[in-house]
């Protein structure tokens, strides 16, 4: 069975079904839609997570819906506790996240499945990393039901095989991987703080500044080139950033790959990319390009609008402007097209008025913003390196090719 399922041939590893390694009733689907409606969500109360909140083995805390104490009591069988592992039930069925101290007592939605391990049989942290193995993810995708919208159920998940060393070894593996993951998470949180700080400074200097009344107000294209021309030959291999990898928070693309240029938007370092199609625009997909080599041209979706501030405005000005509610709301209300395929035309920014700041203030902001973006990039690249090392070590630890003293 080890050979036929995962290729794990280490005889020192135990094997059992997931159901056997969980407490009674530990594999459970979230509440049915009839039990909880969107109208039940509140601005304050107990958070309830859905598929969108499942990060890389962590629960994401942004844009959490919440429910009342009465609904939490009514749905008490769907309360999470530390050590649970939450799976996506539909769509990206290989997504999972470990429940940590801060999420103990939250709820999970009907689009999720909960796994509650029996810690006398298997360590929860170890199991969450086992679920992160690419060979396991491939297996889960294969057994999911449905081609258009893959889905898991409790029966399918209950029968998946799990391989494991002794409990002390499980803890040692989990501690090592967890330490690396904690550093990655620390970098992510630092970047979130830096991003929030820079946005606040931009707003204070260029939106809410009392001196703005004395500044000249001009249409956006007088200060910023919209969709400037870039050169890239057909078939030329260049970094490609697709819409799926555009960030909704922060300026850095999630992943980019080298790919022959076909048809799409072209950009260089210092350009800002703004998604113009629904729902990507409303979801906040925006990026500042800083991952190219000097002189290199990248490309991506045809659904990007590009901003490039004119000197003495710094390139970073375009990004932080694109993150303001004022510009985003203007772009959204100017969308055209049929329902579900609406787009913002680049021409709409001819009617968006911006203040023209004094040159010295623009230059000063550029120095500040560049230092922030450089620090965010350094943190992000360190986290990417750690993640690659962690992910390359993960299968070796699980297969017993690399051992850790328990």
N, C-alpha and C positions, 0 to 999 in steps of 0.2 A: 504493500500500500504506500509506503514511503516513496518508492521509486515511481509509482504510477501517478501520484498526486503532485508532490512537490519536489521530488528528486532529493529529499533529505535522507541520506543513507547512514547517518551516524547511529550506530546501535545503542549508544548511551542515551539517546533521546526517547522519552516516553511518548505515547500517542493515545489520544482519546477524542471522542466527539465533543464539540463545544457544549452541548447540552449536559454531558456528564461532568463537565468542569464548572458548571454554574449551580447556584442555589436553585431550589425548586421554584419554578415559574420565573426564572431569572432572565429568560429571553422573551421579551414582550413588545408588542406594537403599541404606539402611542394612541391617544384618544381618537375615536371616530369623529369625523367632521360634525356630526349631529350633536356631539357632546360639548363642542367649543366652537364658537363663531368669531369672526373678526370683530364684530360689534362688542364682543366681551373683553377685548383688549383695552388696557388702561395705560395712562402715562406713568403711573406709579403702581407698585405692587410686586408680586413675585414674578421674576422673568420666566418665560417659556421659550425654549430654543426650537428651531426648526433646521432644515437641511442647510440653509444659508449660513448658519452659525457654526458649522463644523469646519474648523481649520485643519492644519496639519497636526493631528493628535491633540489639538487644543480647541476649546470652545471660544468662539469670538464673541466679544461683549458689545459690539456696536449694533445699534438699532434693534434692541431687544424689545419684543412685545411683552406686556405684563398682564397679570390677572389679579383679581381681588382675592382677599383671604378666604371668602366664601367659595370661590371657584377652586382655589387650591385645596380646600378641604374636600370639596365634591370630587375632585380629580386626584385624590391622595395616592391612588395606586400608580400614578404616573410621575410621582416625585422622584427626582434623582438623588443618589447619595454618592459620596466620595468613593472612587474605585469603580463606578459604573463606566461602561463604554457605550457611547451612542453612535449608531450607524445611520447612514442615509438609507431610507427604505425604497425610495424611487429616484430614478435618474442616475446620478453618480454614486452607485451602490458601494463603491470601494472607499468612500469617505467615512472616517470615524474620528472620534475625539474622546479622550479620557476625562472623566469628571474629577475635578480637583476640589480642594477645600472650599474655595470661594464660590463654587457652583453647587455645593451641597444644599439640598432643599429646593432647588429650581425644578421646573417641570420640562418634559419633552413633548413635542407635538406629534400628531398623527402621521407625519411624513418621516418619522424616525422609528428606529428599533432600539430597545435597551438591552444590553448584555450585563448581567450582574454576576461576576465570577464568585466561586466559592474559594476564599483565600486560604483554606486549608489544603486545597488541591492545586491552585495556581495563583501566581502573583498578578494582580490586576495590571500593574505597570508593564510587566513583561508581556502579558497578553496583548496589551494595546500596541506594543512595538511589533509583536508577531503579526498583528493585523496590518502593519505597515510594510511588510515584505512585498516586493513587487510580484513574486510568484503567488502570494496569497491574494493580492488584488486582482491578478489575472484570473485566478480561480473563481473568485466571487463574481467577476463580470461574466464569466462563462456560464455559471449556474443560474444567474438572474433570469427571470421570466419576462419575455417581451422584447421585441426588437426595437420598436420606436421609443418606448419608455421603459427601460429595464426596471424590474422591481424585485425586492427580497420579501420574504415572509418568515415567520418564526420557524416554520418547518424546515425551510431551506437552510437557514442559519444554524439551526440546532444540530444539523447533521455534518457540518463542516469539520474536517479533521484538524486537530491542533497538536503540534509537537512541542516538547518541553523537556528541559533538564531538571535537575533537582531544585527544590524551592530555594536553597541558599544560592545556587548558581543563577536562578531566575532573578533574584533580588540584585545580585552583583551586576548582571547585564543591564537591568532596568536602571540602576543607579548611574552606571557609566553613560548610557544613552540619555538619561534624564539630565545629567550635568551639562552635556553639550546642548541639549534642547533648551535648558534654562538660560544659557548664554545667548542662544538665538532669540529667545523670547525677550530677554533684557534689551538686546539691540533693537528689536521691533518696537518695544515700548519707548525707548529713548528716541527713536525716529518719530514716533507719534507725537511725543512732547515737543521735539524740535519743529516739526511741521506745524503744530498748533501755535507755537510761539511766533513763527515767521508769518503765518496768516494774520495773527493778531497785530503784529507790527505793521504789516501792509495796510490793514484796515485803519489803524490809528493814524498812520501818516498820510494815506491817500484817499480815504473814504470819510472818516469822521473828524478829520483835522479842521479846527476852527478857521485856519487860514485859507481853506479851500475857496471861500467866498471871494477872495482876491485873485484867484488863479484863473487863467483862461480855460474855457470849456470848449472842446473840439470833438468832432466825430472820431470814433476809434481809429479808422484807417489813416488819419493824419499822424498818429503816434505809433501805429503798429501795422506792419505788412501782414495782410491776410492772404494765406495760401501763396507765399512767395515761390518763384520758380526754382526748381532743383533739377540737376542733371543726373540721369542714371540710364544706361543703355539696356535695351531689352535683352534678357538672358544673363545679364551681369549678376554675379552672386553678391548679395549684400544682406546686412542684418534686417530681419523682418519681424515686425511687432504686430500681431493680430489683435483684433478687438477683445478676444477672450482674455488676453494677457494685459489689457489696459487696467491700471489701478483705479479703484474707486476712492481710496484714501492714500495720501502720499503721492510723490511725484514719479517714482520709479516703476518701469514696466516689470511685470512679474517674471516673464521669460521672453527671450527673443532667440531666433535661430537664423542661420545663414541660409538663404534661399534665392534661386534665380529670379530676377525682377521680371514680372509679367505686366501687371496693371495695378496701380495703386498710388496712394499719396507718398510723396518723397519728402524726406526731412534730414536735417543735420543737427549736430549738437547745439543746444541752446534754443531749439524750437519748442513750442508748446503744442501738444496735440489735444484737441477737444473733440470728443465723440459728438456727432451731429444727428444721430438716428435714435429713435425711441426703441427700447427704454434705456439705452446706454447713456444718453445725455442726462436723463433724470436720475440715473443711478450714480452719476458723478465720475464717469470714466474720463480721466484727464491725465496727461503725462508731460513731464519735462524731459526732453531727450538729453541724456548725459552718458550714454553707454557706447557711443561710437568712437572710433579712432579719429585722430586729427585728420580733417579733410575727407572723411568717409561720409557717404550718403546712405541712409537707411530708407526703408519703405514699409508701408502697411496698408491698412484698409482704405478703400475709397471713401469710407464714411468718417474720415477725420477732417477737421478744419485746423489749419496751422496758423499760429500767431508768432510773429517775430518783431519785437519792439525795435524802433529806430533809435539809434544813438542820439542823445546821451542816455536814454532809458536803457537799463541793463536787460539782458535776455530773460532773467528771472522774473522781471516785472510782468511779462506776459503770462507766466504760469500762475502767479498769485492773483492776478486780475481774473483769470479764467476760473479760479476757485471761489470768487465772490458770489454771493446770492444774487446780487444785482445783475451781473452778466449772465449767469445761468438762467435766471427767470426770464430775462430778455430773449435768450436763445430759445427757451421752451415755448414761450407764447408766440414766437414767430415761426414755429414749425408748420410745415405744409405737407400735403399728401394724404393718402387714404389711411384709415384707422389701422394701427399696428405697424405701418411703414412710413411714419411721418419723419421728416428731416428738417433740419435748420439750414436755410440757404446762407452761404457766406455773405451775401449782399445785405443781410439784415443788420450787420454790424455798422453799416453806413449810417444807420439811425441811432446807434448807441453812443451817447455822449460821455466823454471822460474828461477829467481835469488834466491839464498839462502842468506837471509839477516843476518847480525851479530845478535847473540843471544840477546844482550842487546837492539837492536833496535826492534826486534820482541816482546820482553817482554814489552817494552815501548808502542808499538802500541797496545798490548793487553789491557793494563790498560786504554788507551784512548778509544779504541773501545768498551770495556765493559761498560764504563760509558755512552757512547752515546746510545748503544743498551738498557741499563737499563732504561735510561730516555725515550727513544722512547716507550719501553714496558709500563712504568708507565703512559705516556700520553695516549697510546692506550687503556689501561685497564680502565682509568678514562672515556675516551670517550665511551667505550662500556657500562659502568655502566650508564652513562647519557643517552645513547641511549635507554637502556632497560627501564629506568624510564620514559623517554619521550614517548616511544611506549606503555607503560602500562597506562600512563595517558591520552594519546590521545583519546581512545574510551570513557573513562569516561567523558572527557570534551565535546566530540561531542554528547554524549547521555544526557548531563545535569546532570549526577550523581555527578560531581564535578563542582561547579560554581565559577566564578571569578567575582569580582566586576568590573564593566565596568567604 
